[in-house]
Amino acid sequence: MTGIPQFNRVAVFVDHANINRSARDQSIEIDYQAFLEYLVAGRHLIEAITHVPVDPRNPSAMDQGIEELWLAGYLVKPKLGKIAGETYKCNVDVEMTIDMLNAGLDMNIDTIILVSGDGDFLPVVEYLRGRGIRVEVCGFEANMARELILKSSGCIIADEYFNQEHGEEFDED
């Protein structure tokens, strides 16, 4: 068949805490709908899932943000964290890994886009690639595990998209 991209069925998985922290470090506000459109880039989106940590000290604080993510086209999976001293911990890596495996193995996905720079995802990236599924990783360059970049099928540097969106130059001189 001509005219149909080889890798056209896409699922996107967003590690919300990871990408938001990286964006916040650079004073970037993410428009998640526009970002999703950029990531998919003409391919056929099957599913977009974001895992959102919820602060147990104020569980309603993320309600508006979660609703905005739903409206932007994401299946939102909030997870209530556990108090850890002055802050809280909420690790979503296992849940994201299970979702990625389900998508890759059960949903006939050609490409999985992982929006996270967390090197903990390396085993699932390697596993899915070993099953013939293209795995692209996306994140801010300063916060991406080098091995994750090297062992993925492709890398989308979020800095480039956000610099372009905000009309900033890449030159730092």
KAURLIN-V97497 format. One record per residue. N is the residue number from 1. SS is DSSP state (2 for helix, 1 for strand, 0 for the rest). PSI is psi in degrees with one decimal (* if undefined). BURIAL is I if it has 9 or more other C-alpha atoms within 8 Angstrom, else O. Layout:
n=N ss=SS psi=PSI burial=BURIAL
n=N ss=SS psi=PSI burial=BURIAL
This chain:
n=1 ss=0 psi=127.4 burial=O
n=2 ss=0 psi=154.0 burial=O
n=3 ss=0 psi=-9.2 burial=O
n=4 ss=0 psi=124.3 burial=O
n=5 ss=0 psi=145.6 burial=O
n=6 ss=0 psi=-41.7 burial=O
n=7 ss=0 psi=92.5 burial=I
n=8 ss=0 psi=-15.9 burial=I
n=9 ss=1 psi=113.2 burial=I
n=10 ss=1 psi=141.5 burial=I
n=11 ss=1 psi=136.2 burial=I
n=12 ss=1 psi=133.7 burial=I
n=13 ss=1 psi=120.5 burial=I
n=14 ss=1 psi=121.8 burial=I
n=15 ss=1 psi=88.7 burial=I
n=16 ss=2 psi=-44.9 burial=I
n=17 ss=2 psi=-41.9 burial=O
n=18 ss=2 psi=-50.3 burial=I
n=19 ss=2 psi=-36.6 burial=I
n=20 ss=2 psi=-41.3 burial=I
n=21 ss=2 psi=-43.8 burial=O
n=22 ss=2 psi=-42.4 burial=I
n=23 ss=2 psi=-44.6 burial=I
n=24 ss=2 psi=-37.7 burial=I
n=25 ss=2 psi=-25.1 burial=O
n=26 ss=0 psi=13.8 burial=O
n=27 ss=0 psi=42.6 burial=O
n=28 ss=0 psi=131.9 burial=O
n=29 ss=0 psi=123.9 burial=O
n=30 ss=0 psi=126.4 burial=O
n=31 ss=0 psi=98.3 burial=O
n=32 ss=2 psi=-29.2 burial=O
n=33 ss=2 psi=-48.0 burial=I
n=34 ss=2 psi=-38.3 burial=O
n=35 ss=2 psi=-41.6 burial=I
n=36 ss=2 psi=-44.0 burial=O
n=37 ss=2 psi=-40.5 burial=O
n=38 ss=2 psi=-45.4 burial=O
n=39 ss=2 psi=-42.0 burial=O
n=40 ss=2 psi=-36.8 burial=I
n=41 ss=0 psi=63.6 burial=O
n=42 ss=0 psi=-3.9 burial=O
n=43 ss=0 psi=173.2 burial=I
n=44 ss=1 psi=109.5 burial=O
n=45 ss=1 psi=121.2 burial=I
n=46 ss=1 psi=-44.2 burial=O
n=47 ss=1 psi=146.1 burial=I
n=48 ss=1 psi=119.4 burial=I
n=49 ss=1 psi=134.2 burial=I
n=50 ss=1 psi=134.5 burial=I
n=51 ss=1 psi=119.9 burial=I
n=52 ss=1 psi=122.3 burial=I
n=53 ss=1 psi=142.7 burial=I
n=54 ss=1 psi=127.4 burial=I
n=55 ss=0 psi=119.1 burial=I
n=56 ss=0 psi=-17.7 burial=I
n=57 ss=0 psi=-18.4 burial=O
n=58 ss=0 psi=71.7 burial=O
n=59 ss=0 psi=-19.8 burial=I
n=60 ss=0 psi=-6.6 burial=O
n=61 ss=0 psi=-29.4 burial=O
n=62 ss=0 psi=3.0 burial=O
n=63 ss=2 psi=-48.1 burial=O
n=64 ss=2 psi=-44.0 burial=O
n=65 ss=2 psi=-39.5 burial=O
n=66 ss=2 psi=-43.3 burial=I
n=67 ss=2 psi=-40.6 burial=O
n=68 ss=2 psi=-38.5 burial=O
n=69 ss=2 psi=-41.8 burial=I
n=70 ss=2 psi=-47.9 burial=I
n=71 ss=2 psi=-25.6 burial=O
n=72 ss=0 psi=-4.1 burial=O
n=73 ss=0 psi=8.0 burial=O
n=74 ss=0 psi=145.2 burial=I
n=75 ss=1 psi=114.9 burial=I
n=76 ss=1 psi=129.5 burial=I
n=77 ss=1 psi=92.1 burial=O
n=78 ss=1 psi=148.9 burial=I
n=79 ss=1 psi=124.2 burial=I
n=80 ss=1 psi=124.3 burial=I
n=81 ss=0 psi=179.0 burial=I
n=82 ss=1 psi=138.1 burial=I
n=83 ss=1 psi=134.3 burial=I
n=84 ss=1 psi=88.9 burial=O
n=85 ss=0 psi=-124.5 burial=O
n=86 ss=0 psi=-9.3 burial=O
n=87 ss=1 psi=-152.5 burial=O
n=88 ss=1 psi=159.6 burial=I
n=89 ss=1 psi=141.9 burial=O
n=90 ss=0 psi=89.4 burial=I
n=91 ss=0 psi=121.5 burial=O
n=92 ss=0 psi=7.8 burial=I
n=93 ss=2 psi=-43.4 burial=O
n=94 ss=2 psi=-46.1 burial=O
n=95 ss=2 psi=-41.6 burial=O
n=96 ss=2 psi=-41.7 burial=I
n=97 ss=2 psi=-44.8 burial=I
n=98 ss=2 psi=-44.4 burial=O
n=99 ss=2 psi=-40.3 burial=O
n=100 ss=2 psi=-41.9 burial=I
n=101 ss=2 psi=-44.7 burial=I
n=102 ss=2 psi=-44.4 burial=I
n=103 ss=2 psi=-46.5 burial=I
n=104 ss=2 psi=-36.6 burial=I
n=105 ss=2 psi=-25.6 burial=O
n=106 ss=2 psi=-17.0 burial=O
n=107 ss=0 psi=8.8 burial=O
n=108 ss=0 psi=45.2 burial=O
n=109 ss=0 psi=137.0 burial=I
n=110 ss=0 psi=-38.3 burial=I
n=111 ss=1 psi=132.5 burial=I
n=112 ss=1 psi=130.7 burial=I
n=113 ss=1 psi=116.4 burial=I
n=114 ss=1 psi=115.6 burial=I
n=115 ss=1 psi=87.5 burial=I
n=116 ss=0 psi=146.8 burial=I
n=117 ss=0 psi=9.2 burial=I
n=118 ss=0 psi=117.4 burial=I
n=119 ss=2 psi=-14.5 burial=I
n=120 ss=2 psi=-17.9 burial=O
n=121 ss=2 psi=-0.9 burial=I
n=122 ss=2 psi=-45.5 burial=I
n=123 ss=2 psi=-39.8 burial=O
n=124 ss=2 psi=-34.3 burial=I
n=125 ss=2 psi=-48.2 burial=I
n=126 ss=2 psi=-41.2 burial=I
n=127 ss=2 psi=-49.2 burial=O
n=128 ss=2 psi=-41.0 burial=I
n=129 ss=2 psi=-37.0 burial=I
n=130 ss=2 psi=-18.4 burial=O
n=131 ss=0 psi=8.7 burial=O
n=132 ss=0 psi=15.5 burial=O
n=133 ss=0 psi=129.6 burial=I
n=134 ss=1 psi=131.0 burial=I
n=135 ss=1 psi=112.7 burial=I
n=136 ss=1 psi=140.9 burial=I
n=137 ss=1 psi=147.0 burial=I
n=138 ss=1 psi=134.3 burial=I
n=139 ss=1 psi=177.1 burial=I
n=140 ss=0 psi=131.5 burial=I
n=141 ss=2 psi=-42.9 burial=O
n=142 ss=2 psi=-20.9 burial=O
n=143 ss=2 psi=19.0 burial=I
n=144 ss=0 psi=132.3 burial=I
n=145 ss=0 psi=126.8 burial=I
n=146 ss=2 psi=-43.5 burial=O
n=147 ss=2 psi=-33.3 burial=O
n=148 ss=2 psi=-42.5 burial=I
n=149 ss=2 psi=-47.3 burial=I
n=150 ss=2 psi=-33.3 burial=O
n=151 ss=2 psi=0.4 burial=I
n=152 ss=0 psi=168.4 burial=I
n=153 ss=0 psi=-25.9 burial=I
n=154 ss=1 psi=158.8 burial=O
n=155 ss=1 psi=130.7 burial=I
n=156 ss=1 psi=114.2 burial=O
n=157 ss=1 psi=111.1 burial=I
n=158 ss=2 psi=-31.9 burial=I
n=159 ss=2 psi=-41.9 burial=I
n=160 ss=2 psi=-43.6 burial=O
n=161 ss=2 psi=-49.8 burial=O
n=162 ss=2 psi=-34.6 burial=I
n=163 ss=2 psi=-40.3 burial=I
n=164 ss=2 psi=-43.5 burial=I
n=165 ss=2 psi=-36.2 burial=O
n=166 ss=0 psi=7.0 burial=O
n=167 ss=0 psi=23.0 burial=O
n=168 ss=0 psi=154.5 burial=O
n=169 ss=0 psi=151.4 burial=O
n=170 ss=0 psi=-23.6 burial=O
n=171 ss=0 psi=127.5 burial=O
n=172 ss=0 psi=4.5 burial=O
n=173 ss=0 psi=* burial=O
